[in-house]
Amino acid sequence: MFKNFYVVCYKEISINSDNIMTNESGVCDYGYLNEEDAIKKVYELTDEKMNDNLDLVDEGGCYRDSSDNGDWQMVTVNNDTYEYWVSKIGVEV
């Protein structure tokens, strides 16, 4: 028998002032028993990025893309991207 858990994953790509690209990815410290709670966390993370860059939103330098149900979201800030998504993990119990 398997129990499903939902984790929030991320990938952040940024370009520094020397035009060197860095790429970080992994699993956030968040795990949930239902997908809806994991999706809420994805919204919280992307809302935080949007709020940190409110001055760029009106200029089009900061915007959010997402899937229809919100289980994948990406915030673009100038040339940097912050991507978050929900992954389902089945654990044998």
N, C-alpha and C positions, 0 to 999 in steps of 0.2 A: 504494500500500500504506500502511496506517495502523498505527501502534503506539499502544496504549492506555497511558495513565498515569493514576494515581489521586491526587487531591489532597484535602486536608482543608480544608473551608470552615467558617466560623464566623459566628454572629450572637449578639451579646450585647446584652441590653436591661436597663437598670437605671434605678431611680428614686432620685434623691438626696433629701436631707433637705428640700428645698424642693418636693418632689413634681414635679420636672421629669424627664421621661423622656429618656434618651439611648439611641441605637441605633447600634451599630457592627457592621459585617459585612465579610467579605472572605475571602481565601484565606490559610491558614496557610503558613508557610515549609516545608511538608513535601510532597514528591511521591514517589510509589512506583511501582514497576513491576508490583506485584500488589496486588489489592484487600485481601487478608488483612493485609498490613503496614499499609495505610492504616487499616483497622478497628482494629488494635492501637493505633495512635496516637490514634484517637478515644477508646478506652478509657483510655489514659494521661491524656489531657486531662481527661476527666470524673472519673477517679479523683482527680486532683489537686484539682479543685474540691470534690469530696466530702470529701477529707482536710482541706482548708483550713477546712471548716465542720462538722467532726465533732460539735461541741457542739450543733448544730441538728438533726442527723439524728434523734436519739431523740425530739425534740419535734415532728417532722414539718415543721420549717422548711426542711429541705434533703432533696431526693430526686431520683432519676434516673428518666427515662423513656427507652425505647429501642425501636428496631425489632427484629424477631425476630433478624436476623443481626448487629445492632450497628452497621450502617453509618450510622445516625442516632441520636444521643443528645442529651438535653437535661437539664441539671441546673438545678433551681429552688432558689434560696436566698432565702427569704422572698418578696419580689416581683420579684426579679431572675432572669433566665433566661440560661443559657449553652448555646447549641445548636451542635453539631458534626455534620458529615456528610461522607460521601465522594462525590466527583464524579469520573466517568470522563471523561477528555479524550482524544480521538483526534488524533494528530499524524501528518501525512503524512511518510513517510520515503522 
